[in-house]
Amino acid sequence: MNIKLSNKSYENQILQSRSYGEFKVLKYNNAFDVEIEFLLTGYKTSVQLSNVKIGSVRDPYYPTVYGVGYMGEGLYKSRPTSKGPQCRCYKVWKEMIGRCYCDKVSSYINYGAYGVTVCPEWHNYQNYAEWYYKNCPDESYCVDKDFLYKGNKIYSPDTCSFIPEEINAQLTLRQSKRGELPLGVRPCGNKYQAQINRNSKKIPLGVFSTIEEAFNAYKKAKEDYLKYLAEKYKDTLTSNIYNAIKNFEIGIND
């Protein structure tokens, strides 16, 4: 004779979820109210027994994004509708996590490989999204971590700000591509050529006998161009960001 086990037999069992690690069944109240706790995060919730049996349970604090980021609980979703495209805020957040923590992401070499991290508060998408929607002028602006705090390596609400994409492109330092020479300097025979990038185009600034001369030509052109961009976007920038862009200085060791 087959004996049917009581549903209470699930209590205190440790089971495997489909995507969120192991969880423990704390208490069976009824078939529609089973209390569980995820072992990794300590998150507790109530689910249906049918979902417990097949592991179809969800932990919003489990780091599903590059092993670091998680959705959290709150108003903000990754998509405006279940079948729609990802919203820009989520894509920006996910890309930020990826370039800081996943060595398979192409931009990791310029971020995570150089010690750039995301503050623990922003590992939770809800916290990042709240900051993003409160501060972003419009979706053509980029999040920048270090032009207000030169050399900063932490993405956080205290260090990041929004700037136009055109300006952000001028402030991005690609250490992995320039080698041992300063920014804007490349070898040219036994001399050195200075060049600046504008709108994805390389503009030569001349050939010089020394590295220092070439860098100084690049420095002047770069800083003059940033001053021009500061004026171009003056009406949409806060005063501190405008002043920081206008007075931004490039160092030979940057």
Secondary structure, DSSP 8 states (H G I E B T S, - for coil): ------GGGGTT-EEE-SSS-EEEEEEEEETTEEEEEETTT--EEEE-HHHHHHT----TTS--BTTTBB--SSS--SSSSTTS---HHHHHHHHHHHHHH-TTSGGGGGTGGGT-EE-GGGGBHHHHHHHHHHH-S-TTEEEESSSSSTT--EE-TTT-EEEEHHHHHHH---HHHHTTS-TTEEEETTEEEEEEEETTEEEEEEEESSHHHHHHHHHHHHHHHHHHHHHHTGGGS-HHHHHHHHT----TT-
